[in-house]
Amino acid sequence: MQEEKRRKGPAGRKSTRARGARYEELAAAFLEKQGYVILEKNFFCRTGEIDIIAREGDTLVFVEVKYRKDLAAGDPAEAVNERKQEKIRKAAAFYLYARGLCPEQPCRFDVVAILGSDFRLLRDAF
């Protein structure tokens, strides 16, 4: 029984990751239609991950993408809780450092909340 759980676990994570990647791609296309220029996707560092890094005008925008099929698991934007926000802030600070960008670079944190097939952009979400 335990062995069966092990076999199912990684496959479940893979499909969840694949679904997440799909919605991140859709979110990037949505942002481009809003005038954003996509710089990077899936930036990873020890402190966390940033789904999309974009530029809107002179502002560097760190974007978290959250998808929910329906409201059974809650509003997707609500999933970006304080803990998640802190991880994204730390990853953004590392991104600025790693890319040699000035810490005074205008930045903001947006969320793309996807509910079913509806996209909602929350600018300056946190």
HELIX and SHEET records of a PDB file:
HELIX    1   1 GLN A    2  LYS A   33  1                                  32    
HELIX    2   2 LEU A   71  ALA A   73  5                                   3    
HELIX    3   3 PRO A   76  ALA A   79  5                                   4    
HELIX    4   4 GLU A   82  ALA A   98  1                                  17    
SHEET    1   A 5 VAL A  37  CYS A  45  0                                        
SHEET    2   A 5 GLY A  48  GLU A  56 -1                                        
SHEET    3   A 5 THR A  59  ARG A  68 -1                                        
SHEET    4   A 5 CYS A 107  LEU A 115  1                                        
SHEET    5   A 5 ASP A 118  LEU A 122 -1                                        
END                                                                             
